[in-house]
């Protein structure tokens, strides 16, 4: 008998780009905000996960969510953490990720 995997619901991704790139201390603070939001999202309905990506010349935060709605609270906390550093961030529009079959 052939098993048919049902597709999962659509997941959404967006990227925050921070300029100028964060130094180690600032990246730690931004990472703390991401970690706190990851923890808060565990108790909520739906899915949300953020990852801080620090590379030479650029800092990004990748967010994947079960909703195209960007977490306003995350924006406010991130902006507050970046304000003393005079860092500015931009956010891409949410992009629907191709649906993947559910795991068997």
SVG drawing of the C-alpha trace seen along z (x, -y; Angstrom):
<svg xmlns="http://www.w3.org/2000/svg" viewBox="-3 -56 37 58">
<polyline fill="none" stroke="black" stroke-width="0.4" points="0.0,0.0 1.4,-3.4 1.5,-6.0 0.6,-9.5 2.1,-12.3 -0.2,-15.2 1.4,-18.6 2.0,-20.7 0.5,-24.2 2.3,-27.0 5.3,-28.4 6.5,-32.0 9.9,-33.5 11.3,-37.0 14.7,-38.4 15.8,-41.3 19.0,-43.0 20.8,-45.1 23.2,-47.9 25.9,-48.6 26.8,-44.9 26.7,-44.1 29.8,-43.7 30.1,-40.8 28.4,-42.6 25.5,-43.9 25.1,-40.6 24.8,-39.0 22.1,-41.5 20.2,-40.9 20.7,-37.1 19.2,-37.5 16.1,-39.1 15.8,-36.3 16.2,-33.6 13.5,-35.2 11.1,-35.4 11.8,-31.8 11.0,-30.8 7.8,-32.9 6.7,-31.3 6.8,-27.8 3.8,-28.5 1.7,-30.0 -0.4,-28.5 1.3,-28.2 5.0,-28.2 7.7,-30.9 11.5,-30.6 14.2,-33.2 17.9,-32.7 20.6,-35.3 23.2,-35.1 26.4,-37.1 28.7,-37.2 31.6,-39.5 30.0,-42.7 26.3,-41.8 24.0,-40.8 20.7,-39.1 17.9,-37.5 15.9,-34.8 12.4,-34.3 10.2,-31.4 6.6,-31.4 3.3,-29.6 1.7,-33.0 2.6,-35.8 2.1,-38.3 5.3,-39.6 5.5,-39.6 5.1,-43.3 6.4,-42.6 9.6,-41.1 10.1,-44.3 9.7,-46.5 12.1,-44.6 14.7,-44.3 14.4,-48.0 14.8,-48.9 18.0,-46.7 19.4,-48.3 18.5,-51.9 21.5,-52.7 23.8,-51.2 22.4,-53.5 21.8,-50.4 19.0,-50.4 17.1,-47.3 15.0,-46.6 12.6,-43.7 11.7,-41.8 8.0,-41.1 7.0,-37.6 7.6,-35.0 5.6,-31.8 7.9,-28.8 7.3,-25.9 5.2,-23.3 7.0,-20.2 5.4,-16.9 4.8,-16.0 7.2,-13.4 5.9,-9.9"/>
</svg>
